Amino acid sequence: MLTVLGAVGLAGAVALPLVAFVIVPALVRSTLVEDLPPVTGPPIETVSQGELIRINAADYGSGIVRIVKVGEDHVLRFQGVDIAGAPDMYVYLSDRVDGRPGAFVDLGKLKATSGSFNYPIPASVDLATVRSVVVWCRQFSVTVTYATLG
């Protein structure tokens, strides 16, 4: 009986990471391509930008993120990105450069894992304190990818 329980426990220990890092991400992949908001007034200006990085085989991203000024508003733009699939992913503007959320502004759920899309940045955000963009998986409390802004 003890051997059977040990075998079941071992199977569960192997199955959980397999489900978490292989099966679930395959089910949560999506693509979205949207334009920048229409320009009224001065032309679009890039305030800062960075490149998403690969952390490991399960947590990765590629492509560019930019904070752009569109008229009087600021927008976070994901441009040509490919991000690992994971459940419950959110986009944070962070005061840190190590991929951790730190003191952050939550812009909402990640819209898609690939493509080009935008997030409006509230006017109350002090952009001088924003040093990175973090894609955070709340379910597993892990950074999926991030970009240091410069």
C-alpha positions in Angstrom: 0.0 0.0 0.0 2.8 2.4 0.9 4.5 1.7 -2.5 1.2 2.6 -4.3 0.9 5.8 -2.4 4.5 6.7 -3.1 4.0 6.0 -6.9 0.9 8.2 -6.9 2.7 11.0 -5.1 5.6 10.7 -7.6 3.3 10.8 -10.6 1.5 13.9 -9.2 4.9 15.6 -8.6 5.8 14.9 -12.2 2.4 15.8 -13.7 1.9 19.1 -12.0 4.9 20.9 -13.6 4.0 19.2 -16.9 0.5 20.6 -16.8 1.6 24.0 -15.5 4.4 24.6 -18.0 3.5 22.6 -21.1 -0.3 22.0 -21.3 -1.7 25.2 -19.8 0.5 27.6 -21.8 -0.4 25.8 -25.0 -4.1 26.6 -24.2 -3.7 30.2 -23.3 -1.9 31.5 -26.5 -3.6 34.3 -28.4 -2.8 36.9 -31.0 -4.0 40.5 -31.2 -2.9 43.2 -33.7 -4.2 46.7 -33.1 -3.0 50.1 -34.2 -1.9 52.9 -32.0 -4.7 55.3 -31.0 -5.4 58.0 -33.6 -3.1 61.0 -33.4 -4.7 64.4 -32.7 -2.2 67.2 -32.4 1.6 66.6 -32.2 3.1 63.5 -33.8 3.6 60.3 -31.7 6.7 60.5 -29.6 8.5 57.5 -28.0 9.2 58.4 -24.3 11.1 55.2 -23.5 11.4 51.6 -24.7 12.9 48.2 -24.0 13.1 44.7 -25.3 11.3 41.7 -23.6 13.7 39.0 -22.4 13.9 35.3 -22.1 14.2 34.3 -18.4 14.1 30.5 -19.0 12.5 27.9 -21.2 9.1 28.4 -19.6 9.2 32.1 -19.0 10.1 34.2 -22.0 9.2 37.1 -24.2 10.5 38.8 -27.3 9.6 42.0 -29.1 9.6 45.7 -28.1 7.6 47.6 -25.5 7.4 51.4 -25.7 5.8 54.1 -23.8 4.6 56.6 -26.4 3.0 60.0 -26.1 0.0 60.3 -28.3 -1.3 63.8 -28.1 -1.6 64.5 -24.4 -2.0 60.9 -23.4 0.6 58.2 -22.8 0.2 54.6 -24.0 2.2 51.4 -23.4 2.7 49.7 -26.7 3.6 46.1 -27.2 5.1 45.8 -30.7 5.6 42.5 -32.5 5.8 40.5 -29.3 5.8 36.8 -28.6 5.2 35.9 -24.9 5.1 32.6 -23.2 1.6 31.4 -22.4 0.5 31.2 -18.8 -2.7 31.7 -16.9 -3.7 34.9 -15.2 -1.1 37.2 -16.7 -1.0 40.9 -15.9 0.9 43.9 -17.2 2.7 46.1 -14.6 4.7 49.3 -14.9 7.5 48.7 -12.3 10.0 50.9 -10.4 12.5 48.0 -10.6 14.8 46.7 -13.3 15.2 43.1 -12.1 11.9 41.7 -13.4 10.1 41.9 -10.0 7.0 44.0 -9.7 8.3 46.2 -6.9 6.1 49.3 -6.6 4.0 48.9 -9.6 1.0 50.2 -11.6 -1.4 47.5 -12.8 -2.5 48.1 -16.4 -4.7 45.1 -16.5 -4.7 41.6 -17.9 -2.3 40.8 -20.8 -4.4 41.2 -23.9 -2.6 38.5 -26.0 0.6 36.5 -26.1 1.6 37.7 -29.6 1.1 40.7 -31.8 1.0 44.4 -31.2 -1.4 46.1 -28.8 -1.8 49.1 -26.4 -2.6 49.9 -22.8 -3.6 53.5 -21.8 -1.4 54.8 -19.0 -3.4 56.8 -16.4 -2.4 60.4 -16.3 -1.7 60.0 -12.5 1.3 57.7 -13.2 4.6 59.4 -12.6 6.6 58.1 -15.6 9.9 59.3 -14.0 9.5 56.3 -11.6 8.8 53.7 -14.2 11.9 51.6 -15.0 10.4 48.5 -16.5 7.4 46.6 -17.9 6.7 43.3 -16.1 4.4 40.6 -17.4 3.4 38.8 -14.2 1.6 35.5 -13.7 -0.6 36.0 -10.6 -1.5 32.3 -10.3 2.1 31.2 -9.9 3.5 34.5 -8.6 6.2 34.5 -11.3 7.5 36.9 -13.9 6.8 35.6 -17.4 9.0 38.2 -19.1 10.0 41.9 -18.6 11.7 44.7 -20.3 13.9 47.4 -18.8 13.0 50.8 -20.2 15.5 53.3 -21.4 
